[in-house]
Amino acid sequence: MAIAITLTLLLVAIILFSLEFIPLDISALIILSSLLLMMIFFPGILTPQEAFSGFGSDTVIMIVGLFVMTAALVKTGVVETMGRVFHRFGGGSPYFLAILIMITVAVASAFISNTAATAVFLPAVIGLARRARISPSKLLMPLAFASIMTSSVTLVSTSTNIVISGLLPKYDMKPMEMFELAPVGIPITIAGLIYMFTIGMKLLPSRSDENLEEDYHLRDYVTEVVVQPDSPLAGKSLGESRLGSDMDLITLGIIRQPDQLVAPRAQEVLQAGDLLLVEGRAEDIIRIKDTTGLEIKADVEPHEFDFNAGDLQLVEAMVLSGSRLRGRTLKEVRFRERYGLTILAINRKGVTIRAKLSLIPLRFGDVLLIQGSRERVQRVISEGTLMLLGDVSSLRPRSPKAKYALAIFAIAIALGSFKIMPFAAAMVIGSLLMFLSRAITPEEAYAAVEWRIIVLIGSMIAFGVAMDKSGAASYVANNIVGITSNAGFGSYLPYVVLAVFFILTVLLTQPMSNQAAALVLLPVAIETATRMNLNPRSFAMMIAVAASCSYLTPLEPSCVLVYGPGRYKFMDFFKVGALLTLIIFAVAMALVPLVWPLEAQ
C-alpha cells in the first residue's frame, strides 16, 4: 500500500510540475504535506526529521551561498565586463556575434548559475542585436543553449549537480568533486557548440519586435560628457578613445568653445574641455561616472543643493502632455534651481539630438534620466510635471568592489575544490566576506536567492527519502530490470538500462524542473544499478548529465528568459534542440561508461 501511495504521489508530482497551473514551489509543498499525512498511517516511511532535513542540508546551504556570490559578481559588474569582451570584437555579423556570445556565456556559466548567466547577458545581447540591426531571435536561443551546455563541466555549473552531489553520501558514495563531470561535460560543450555553429544557426528563426527597448530598459539616452584636463583621452583620436567598443557609447557630436560643433570623425583628436554629445543606454551613461578622465557635464557643474548620498537616486521620468516643461528648455525653466534635481540625459524616440541639452525644447514623451534626492523626485512627480517610469539606481555597478568580489569568489571555489573545507562552508564564508566588503547588501542578497527553488529542493529531498524507505524505488527498479532483462539484449543490457535512464531523465526535465527530475529518478537509478550488480555512480552521473539536457521545450529557466524577447514559438526549441539532444546522448553514452566503469567497484 505504501508503495502504491508513493508512486501515486510521484504521478501527481509529474502532472503538477508538467501543467504548472500551480507554482512549482507550491506543488512541491503539496507533495511534502501529503508525505506528512502519510506518516499517520505509515509511520515507518518518513520521520518528521527526515521530512524537513532537506531544508537544512548542506545542499541547500551551498545553493543559497552560490546565489549570493553570483549576485555579488553581477552587482560589481564582473559578469558584465565579460560580456563587453564580445561586444568589442563582435562586429555586425550574426554568425560571428553568435559564436562570441556562445563561447563567452559557456565559459561564464561553467562557474555560475546558467540562469544567472543568461539573465545577465540578456540585455547586452538584445542591445547588440539592435545595434547590428539583426533579429534578436538569431542570438538569444544560442545564448540560452550555450549557458545550458556547460552545466556538466563543474559542480557549481547548476544547482542540479549540487543536489545530486549532496544526495550521494546517503547511498554510501562520496560527493562529486569540483571537476568530476568535466571529462564528459567538456566534450558535450564542444560538440554542442560545433552543432550550433554549423547546423543550429541555420535552423534559427528570424523574428523581431519593436517593443523590446521598453521591456528591457534599452532606450537610448543622449548626455553631455566633458573631457577633463587630466584625461588620458585628451590628445587621442575619437577612434583611439574606444568610447564605442569599450563603453557602448555613440558619439553624436563634439562641441568646442565657443559652441563650435565638430563632426565626430574617427580621426578627430579630442581636446581637454571638449563637450561630447554621446548616446547610450542608461547603464552605459551611469558608468561614465566611474570612468577616469570623463565627467557628465551635469556632475561637473557646482551643486547648489547638498544631497544626502544615502538618499540619492537615479530615476527615469517622462514629460507629460500638460507639463510646464513641454515646449520649454531646461535653461528657460531653470530646472536645476527650481527642483533641486539634475538632468543627466534625455531620450527622444526616433530623433537624433545634436545640440546642447539645456537648449532643447522638451516634448511630450521625452524621457529624462534624473539624479536627486528621493524627496525632491517625489515632489516633482506629485505636482504632475513628470511621470515616474522607474528607479534605475541599481544599474550603476559597484566597480571599485569588483576585484574584491572576484577574489572572494575564486577563493571560495578553490577552498571547496581542493577539499580544504566543504563547499557549503566555503560558500557561507564567501557570502559573509561579500557583505563585509560591501560588494552586495543583505537586502540584495535576500532578493537574489531563488526561494522557490530552495522550497522545491527541500521538499523533493524528502520525497526522495520516501521513495527509498517505502520500497517504491526498489519496486520500479525491479520492473525496469525485469523488462529489460527479458528483452534479449545480452551483454548490452547495462548500456540499454543506462540509456533508458538518460531518456527518462530528459523526458522528465522538459515538464519538470531539472532538480525535481533528478531527485525523483536518482534513487530509482541507484537501486537499479545495485540490483544489477553495476556501478551506481555511473548511473548517478548519467542522471546529472541528462538532467541538464533541456533543449526540447522552452520550459528550462534559461530558455524561458529568451522565449519572449526572441519572439520564439514553442516548436522553435524542438526544431533546434532535437538533434542537439541526440548528439549529447551519443557523447554521454560513449563517455560515461569510460569515466565511471559500469562494473561494480
Buried (B, 14 or more C-beta within 10 A) or exposed (E): EBBEBBBEBBEBBBEBBBEEEEEBBEBBBBBBEBBBEBBEEBEEBBEEEBBBBBBEBBBBBBBBBBBBBBBBBBBBBBBBBBBBEBBEEBEEEBEBBBBBBBBBBBBBBBBBBBBBBBBBBBBBBBBBBBBBEBBBBBBBBBBBBBBBBBBBBBBBBBBBBBBBBBBBEBBEBEBBBBBBBBBBBBBBBEBBBEBBBEEBBEBBBEBBBEEBBEEBBBBBBBBBBBBBEEBEBBEBEBEEBEBBBEBBBBBBBBBEEEEEBBEBEEEBBBBBBBBBBBBBBBBBBBBBBEBEBBBBBBBEEEEEEEBEEEEEBBBBBBBBEEBBBBEEBBEEBEBBEEBBBBBBBBBBEEEEBBBBBBEBEBBEBBBBBBBBBBEBBEBBBEEEBBEBBEEBEEBBBBBEBBEBBBEBBEBBBEBBBEEEEBBBBBBBBBBEBBBEBBBBBEEBBEEBBBEBBBBBBBBBBBBBBBBBBBBBBBBBBBEBBEEBEEEEEEEEBBBEBBBBBBEBBBEBBBBBBBBBBBBBBBBBBBBBBBBBEBBBBBBBBBBBBBBBBBBBBBBBBBBBBBBBBBBBBEEBBBBBBEBBBEBBBEBBBEBBBEBBEBEEE
